[in-house]
């Protein structure tokens, strides 16, 4: 189920640059772009906590069922140091080229234990922000 227009507007009140990429015939949002502030997340401890903005592209059509793949549009793969972002492995459906993706770790399993009515766009974006604002050195993707 896509994101209802009112739910999108609620999320936009928290994540100001949130944009719909694709909507269906009823204006339900099926894909979004958003920039989230995180940290550089480097394996190098002296660089790890530096602020870093990440531009994300996400298909949210099945958000109530599962955590979606989060494609990193920027920074480029060469610039990314965050240990919880995978190197490009497959083509991003939005750009057609290979893009890095977010490593959810155990967040996907936790998402399944949240009641479906709480699996909102706002909660999803907050979960992504938390991954990008921290490092899990035990579950490194880089």
Secondary structure, 3 states (H helix, E strand, C coil): CCECHHHHHHHHHHCCCCEEEEECCCCCEEEEEEEEEEECCCCCCCCCCCEEEEEEEEECCCCCCCCCCEEEEECCCCCCCCCCEECCCCECCCCCCECCEECCCCHHHHHHCCCHHHCCHHHHHHHHHHHHCCCCCCCCCC
